[in-house]
Amino acid sequence: MSLGEFELIKKYFCQNDRGTGIELGIGDDCALLNLPENKTLAVTTDTQIEGIHFFPNTSPYYVGYKSLLVNLSDLAAMGAKPYCFTLSVTLPEADEDFLKKFSKGLFSLASKVNIPLIGGNTTKGELSITISAYGLVDKGRALRRDKAKVNDDIYVTGTLGLPGLAVELGYKNLCLDKVIDGKDAFSY
């Protein structure tokens, strides 16, 4: 059984909780947002394309999780609290197994940070995921790149270079148990 666009959206992407300040979410031509007066809206957009940002055999759960995560990282870099997001999914065909796992990964992260999906688009084509995330930051308090100064602290999460290493492993079949300069690769 093949579901149509609106049935797929209802089944995999409609969530009951619209979030504070979301007057209208999924189901109309536009979402309606009521923003607090003392806040600035931070907006970011990232696209994940199969074969460029993730491998064809990547778990759909991980694709959903990562697609939102990269946007949340941008909001955090600006000092913005996640508010809501939109999602555009392009698929070669309506693959319910992919959508079920993808939406589970997407919403597992969305629920952790209490950020509702308020709208988006679905279309047919090569697999790509585009998310626009919106965050709120106190007026005049955004952490901007052009305002960085010498001696400012820089905070990094995760292990630097690890995503690049993962790509190399995927494309070149590198093996981490090999010895590098006489040392175990994990000793670095």
Sequence and secondary structure as in RCSB ss.txt:
>XXXX:A:sequence
MSLGEFELIKKYFCQNDRGTGIELGIGDDCALLNLPENKTLAVTTDTQIEGIHFFPNTSPYYVGYKSLLVNLSDL
AAMGAKPYCFTLSVTLPEADEDFLKKFSKGLFSLASKVNIPLIGGNTTKGELSITISAYGLVDKGRALRRDKAKV
NDDIYVTGTLGLPGLAVELGYKNLCLDKVIDGKDAFSY
>XXXX:A:secstr
    HHHHHHHHT  S   TTEEE TTSSS EE   TTEEEEEEEEEEEBTTTB TTS HHHHHHHHHHHHHHHH
HHHT EEEEEEEEEEESS  HHHHHHHHHHHHHHHHHHT  EEEEEEEESS EEEEEEEEEEETT    GGG  T
T      S TTHHHHHHHHHHH   TTSEETTEEGGG 
